[in-house]
Amino acid sequence: MKHAGLFFAALSILAADATAQDSAEAPLAILGARLVDTSGAESGDPVIVLVQDRIIQAVAGEIEIPSDARVINAEGKYLLPGLADMHNHLRSGTFVPGDKPAQILQQMLPWGITTVFDPAVHGSAYQLLRDEISKDPDSFPRVFLTNGLFTAPKGWGRGHEPLSASEARTMVQSMHASGSDAVKLMYDDMSWATTRPFAVLDPAIMAAIIDEAHRLGMKAFVHAPVLELAAEAVAAGVDCLLHGIISDPISPELIESMLEHGTCYMSTLTMFYTNAGYAAWADRLEEFDKYDRLDPAMLEAFRLPAVQGGTARLDNIAFAAQQLPVLRANLLRVANAGVPIVLGTDTGIPGVLPGIALQMELVMHVDAGLSSRQALDGATRNAAAMLDQASVFGSIAPGLAADILIVDANPLEDIRNIREIYRVIHAGRVYDPQLAR
């Protein structure tokens, strides 16, 4: 069967969850949508996208469609790559204990998230999550995991606590042997959120972790929102800052160093903005949740007076809230300088909810002054490049994974249109967000 222009000789709208393996293995043709290619100019003429065996086979105005193909009529809609959340801890973001990481991971798909990076899965939970995903990997987003993290004794966070450079290198080797996709370092005294700063890794140990990771072909990422500490990590060759710098205006010297080292920058605005108060954040979530997918009782829990003041240990969140304009300005400054921007949310921090947080992160990047194109790049092609996966996902092109969003309105015209998801395609399966409400 051949399709030319917008006349459809045949049409079959897919079952919403498309979980049957025989259905998922059949060819898939998406007809009539306009391609939102964030590297290009404007959305062009309608195209056909042909998918076979989870891979995009062709993108063109006219394609021979196999007779057994499943067909999606996407006339008047827009196609863009599936989104990636590159800082997500697979927690619920509520105050209720008992998170189920595998379940939370699956909840990402109806929100348009087809790739997730969790930079710190601790202890036995790391292998348990790997094992759970391996039972049916196609039912989950593409996932990258880090086996724990590095911190100092009495430092922020829990994880590996090397006391020497040689011990640190041995720990990196063990992480590599476990299949960890990267290493993560905590290099932060948390002075932006507490009046009693935490201990920080010795700079020589920090540098040894990064060097050993690179020797083994692994990426090294750092939590370092304090300007001085971030500069030290970048000078040591870290591959990406996993939080925006909130302590001070970013310096021209650091920007130059990031460009020299190819360091990417992740702002995690959603996480930082919860410091302005959970009640205000709940109001913002409710306003953005156009299709009422969030539990009203959960939103009300964020408005309770008892949760507004932070914790006894993080007793300076008022300063963090005061610094939010600095955080936004730093994001815009590095983006305009050409530093690669990658989107992540730090989902699981109270108030940072699975799925919706990444959509809000896109909006907040645009509100900070980035273009819709820059923001979408950060959640697609730049996200793939962060882990050297640009040949696997992050764009809609032949040979790449068929991680595709079909949206009802163009997000380049208004980034809030990212909420208007019609279908999500991943691993040959098609998801209907309407069923996730």
C-alpha positions in Angstrom: 0.0 0.0 0.0 1.3 3.4 -0.9 0.4 6.7 0.7 0.9 10.0 -1.0 -0.1 13.4 0.3 -2.8 13.2 3.0 -5.2 10.7 1.5 -5.3 7.5 3.5 -6.3 4.3 1.8 -6.4 2.6 5.1 -6.5 3.6 8.8 -6.4 1.7 12.1 -6.0 3.6 15.3 -4.0 1.5 17.8 -5.2 0.0 21.0 -4.2 2.4 23.8 -1.7 0.4 25.7 -0.4 -1.8 22.9 1.0 -4.3 25.3 0.5 -7.4 23.2 3.9 -8.6 21.8 2.4 -9.7 18.5 0.9 -6.3 18.0 4.1 -4.5 19.1 6.2 -6.5 16.6 4.1 -5.6 13.6 5.3 -2.6 11.4 4.0 0.8 12.5 3.2 3.7 10.2 2.5 7.2 11.5 0.7 9.3 8.8 0.3 13.0 8.2 2.1 14.6 11.2 4.5 17.5 10.9 8.0 16.8 12.2 9.3 18.9 15.1 13.0 18.5 14.4 14.7 20.6 17.0 17.8 20.9 14.9 15.9 22.3 11.9 14.0 25.5 11.1 10.3 25.3 11.3 8.0 22.2 11.1 7.8 21.2 7.5 5.3 19.4 5.3 3.5 16.3 6.7 5.5 13.2 6.7 5.2 9.4 7.2 7.3 7.7 9.7 7.7 3.9 9.3 8.8 1.8 12.3 9.9 -1.8 12.2 11.5 -3.8 15.0 11.5 -0.8 17.3 13.7 1.2 14.9 12.7 4.1 12.6 13.1 2.8 9.1 12.1 5.8 7.1 10.9 9.4 7.4 9.5 10.9 4.2 6.5 12.4 2.4 5.8 9.2 0.5 6.6 5.6 1.7 5.5 2.1 0.8 3.5 0.9 3.8 3.5 -2.8 4.5 0.1 -4.4 4.2 0.3 -5.7 7.8 1.3 -2.4 9.3 -0.5 -0.8 12.2 -1.4 2.7 11.2 -1.8 5.9 13.2 -3.7 8.8 11.7 -1.7 11.8 12.9 -3.0 14.4 10.5 -2.8 17.9 11.9 -0.5 16.7 14.7 3.2 17.0 15.4 6.0 14.5 15.9 9.0 14.9 18.2 11.5 12.6 19.9 10.6 11.0 23.2 11.7 13.0 26.1 14.5 12.1 28.5 14.7 13.0 32.2 18.4 12.7 33.0 18.2 13.2 36.8 15.4 11.1 38.2 15.6 9.1 41.5 12.5 7.1 40.8 10.7 8.2 44.0 7.2 9.4 44.3 8.0 13.0 45.3 5.5 12.8 48.2 6.0 12.4 52.0 4.6 8.8 51.9 7.3 6.1 52.4 7.5 2.9 50.4 8.5 4.0 46.9 8.5 1.3 44.1 11.1 2.4 41.6 10.1 0.0 38.8 6.5 1.1 39.0 7.5 4.8 39.1 9.7 4.2 36.0 6.7 2.8 34.1 4.6 5.8 35.1 6.9 8.0 33.1 5.9 6.7 29.7 2.4 8.3 29.5 4.0 11.7 30.3 6.2 11.3 27.1 9.4 10.3 28.9 11.0 7.4 27.0 14.5 7.7 28.6 15.4 8.0 32.3 18.8 8.3 34.1 18.9 7.6 37.8 22.3 8.8 39.0 22.2 7.1 42.4 20.6 3.7 43.1 21.9 2.5 46.5 23.0 -0.9 47.8 20.9 -4.0 46.9 18.3 -1.8 45.3 20.6 -1.3 42.3 20.6 -5.0 41.3 17.0 -5.5 42.3 15.9 -2.8 39.9 18.1 -4.1 37.1 16.5 -7.6 37.6 13.0 -6.2 37.6 13.6 -4.3 34.4 15.1 -7.3 32.7 11.9 -9.3 33.1 10.2 -7.1 30.5 12.5 -4.2 29.4 10.1 -3.0 26.7 7.5 -2.1 29.3 9.9 0.5 30.8 11.5 3.6 29.4 15.2 3.2 28.3 17.0 3.4 31.7 20.5 4.2 32.8 21.5 3.6 36.4 24.5 4.6 38.6 25.4 2.1 41.3 25.5 4.5 44.3 27.3 7.7 44.6 30.5 9.2 46.1 30.4 11.5 49.1 32.7 12.5 51.9 32.4 11.0 55.5 29.8 13.3 57.1 29.1 14.7 53.7 25.8 15.3 52.0 24.0 12.1 50.9 24.8 8.5 51.6 27.1 6.4 49.4 30.7 5.4 48.9 33.0 7.2 51.2 36.6 6.7 49.9 39.4 7.9 52.3 42.1 8.0 49.6 42.5 8.3 45.9 43.5 4.7 45.5 40.5 3.5 47.4 38.3 5.7 45.3 39.7 4.1 42.1 39.0 0.7 43.5 35.4 1.7 44.1 35.0 3.0 40.6 36.3 -0.3 39.3 33.8 -2.1 41.3 31.0 0.1 40.0 32.2 -0.5 36.5 32.1 -4.3 37.0 28.6 -4.1 38.3 27.4 -2.5 35.0 27.0 1.0 36.4 26.4 3.4 33.5 28.3 6.2 35.1 29.6 7.6 38.4 28.1 10.4 40.4 29.9 12.6 43.0 28.5 14.8 45.7 30.8 17.8 45.8 28.6 20.2 47.8 28.7 21.6 51.3 25.0 22.5 51.0 25.8 26.0 52.2 23.0 27.2 49.9 20.5 25.4 52.0 21.9 25.1 55.5 23.8 27.2 58.1 25.8 24.2 59.1 27.7 23.1 56.0 28.6 19.5 55.3 32.0 18.0 54.7 33.1 17.8 51.0 35.2 15.2 49.2 39.0 15.9 49.2 39.8 17.5 45.8 42.4 14.8 45.1 39.9 12.1 45.7 37.3 13.9 43.6 39.8 14.1 40.7 40.8 10.5 41.1 37.2 9.3 40.8 36.7 11.3 37.6 40.0 10.1 36.1 39.4 6.5 36.9 35.9 6.6 35.4 37.2 8.1 32.2 40.0 5.5 32.1 37.3 2.8 32.2 35.2 4.5 29.5 32.5 5.8 32.0 31.1 9.2 32.3 31.4 11.2 35.6 28.7 13.5 36.8 28.7 15.8 39.8 26.3 17.4 42.2 27.9 20.9 42.7 25.5 23.9 43.0 28.2 26.1 44.7 30.2 28.1 42.2 33.7 27.5 43.7 33.1 23.7 44.0 31.6 23.5 40.5 34.6 25.2 39.1 36.9 22.7 40.8 34.9 19.7 39.4 34.9 21.1 35.9 38.7 21.7 36.0 39.0 18.0 37.0 37.2 17.0 33.8 33.7 16.1 35.1 31.3 15.5 32.2 28.2 17.3 33.5 27.0 19.4 36.4 23.8 17.7 37.6 22.4 20.9 39.2 22.4 24.5 38.3 24.7 26.9 40.2 22.6 28.7 42.8 25.2 30.1 45.2 26.5 33.0 43.0 26.4 34.4 39.4 28.4 32.1 37.2 31.7 33.5 36.2 33.0 33.9 32.7 36.0 31.8 33.7 33.8 28.9 34.6 31.8 29.2 31.3 35.1 29.2 29.4 36.3 26.1 31.3 33.0 24.3 30.6 33.3 25.0 26.9 36.9 23.8 26.9 36.0 20.6 28.7 32.7 20.0 26.9 30.9 20.0 30.2 27.1 20.0 30.0 24.8 21.8 32.4 21.6 20.6 34.1 19.6 23.2 36.1 17.0 21.0 37.9 14.8 24.1 38.3 11.8 22.1 39.5 13.8 20.8 42.5 15.1 24.2 43.5 11.8 25.9 43.1 10.2 23.7 45.8 12.4 25.8 48.2 10.0 28.7 47.6 7.4 26.8 49.6 5.4 23.6 49.0 2.1 25.4 49.1 3.1 27.7 46.2 4.6 24.8 44.4 1.3 22.8 44.8 -0.6 25.7 43.3 1.8 25.7 40.3 1.4 22.0 39.8 -2.4 22.2 39.9 -2.4 25.0 37.4 -0.2 23.1 35.0 -2.0 19.8 35.3 -4.5 20.6 32.5 -6.0 17.2 32.4 -6.3 16.6 36.2 -4.0 13.7 36.4 -2.6 14.5 39.8 -4.3 13.3 43.0 -6.0 16.3 44.7 -5.3 14.8 48.2 -1.6 14.7 47.4 -1.7 18.4 46.4 -3.5 19.3 49.6 -0.8 17.5 51.6 1.8 19.9 50.2 -0.3 22.8 51.5 -0.3 21.7 55.1 1.4 24.2 57.4 3.6 21.4 59.0 5.6 20.9 55.7 6.3 24.5 54.8 9.5 25.0 56.9 11.9 22.5 55.5 13.9 20.3 57.8 16.0 21.0 60.9 19.2 20.1 59.0 18.4 22.1 55.9 17.6 25.2 57.9 18.4 27.9 55.3 16.0 27.2 52.4 15.0 30.9 52.6 18.4 31.7 51.1 17.8 29.1 48.4 14.5 30.7 47.6 16.1 34.1 47.5 18.7 32.8 45.0 16.2 31.5 42.5 16.7 34.5 40.1 20.5 33.8 40.2 19.8 30.2 39.3 17.6 31.2 36.3 20.1 33.8 35.1 22.9 31.3 35.3 21.0 28.9 33.1 20.3 31.5 30.5 23.9 32.7 30.6 25.5 29.3 30.0 22.9 28.4 27.3 23.6 31.6 25.4 27.3 30.9 25.7 26.9 27.5 23.9 27.2 25.2 26.9 25.1 22.0 26.2 21.9 22.2 28.3 20.4 18.9 29.5 17.1 18.5 31.3 16.7 16.7 34.6 14.3 17.2 37.5 15.7 15.4 40.6 12.4 13.7 40.7 11.7 12.2 44.1 12.6 15.3 46.1 9.3 16.2 47.9 7.1 18.1 45.4 9.0 16.9 42.3 6.5 14.4 40.9 7.2 11.7 38.4 6.4 12.7 34.8 4.8 16.1 35.2 8.1 17.5 36.6 9.9 17.1 33.3 7.1 18.8 31.4 7.3 21.7 33.9 11.1 21.7 33.6 10.7 22.4 29.9 8.3 25.3 30.6 10.5 26.7 33.3 13.5 26.7 31.0 11.6 28.8 28.5 10.3 31.0 31.3 14.0 31.6 32.2 14.7 32.9 28.7 15.6 29.9 26.6 13.8 29.2 23.3 11.4 26.2 23.1 14.0 24.7 20.7 16.8 25.0 23.2 14.6 23.5 25.9 13.5 20.6 23.7 17.1 19.9 22.7 18.0 19.5 26.4 15.4 16.8 26.7 16.2 15.0 23.5 19.4 15.2 21.5 21.6 16.8 24.2 20.3 14.2 26.7 21.4 11.4 24.4 24.8 13.1 23.8 25.3 13.3 27.6 25.8 9.5 27.6 27.2 9.1 24.1 23.9 7.7 22.9 23.2 10.1 20.0 23.4 7.2 17.6 20.6 5.4 19.6 18.0 8.0 20.5 17.2 11.7 20.8 16.1 12.4 17.2 13.6 11.2 14.7 15.7 9.8 11.9 16.2 6.4 10.2 18.3 4.0 12.2 17.4 5.5 15.6 15.1 4.0 18.2 11.5 4.7 17.6 10.9 6.8 20.7 8.3 9.2 19.4 5.7 11.6 20.8 2.7 12.6 18.8 1.3 15.9 20.2 -1.8 17.8 19.2 -0.1 21.3 19.0 3.4 22.5 18.2 5.6 22.9 21.3 7.9 25.1 19.3 5.1 27.7 19.2 4.2 27.3 22.9 6.3 24.9 25.0 3.2 24.3 27.2 1.9 22.3 24.3 4.1 19.5 25.5 1.0 18.6 27.7 -1.0 17.9 24.6 0.3 14.4 24.1 -1.8 12.2 21.8 0.3 9.1 21.8 3.7 7.9 23.1 5.6 5.3 21.1 8.4 3.3 22.7 9.8 -0.2 22.0 7.1 -0.8 19.4 4.3 -0.1 21.9 1.9 2.8 21.8 0.6 4.5 24.9 -2.5 6.7 25.3 -2.0 9.3 28.1 -5.7 9.5 28.5 -5.7 6.2 30.2 -3.1 7.4 32.7 -5.4 10.0 34.2 
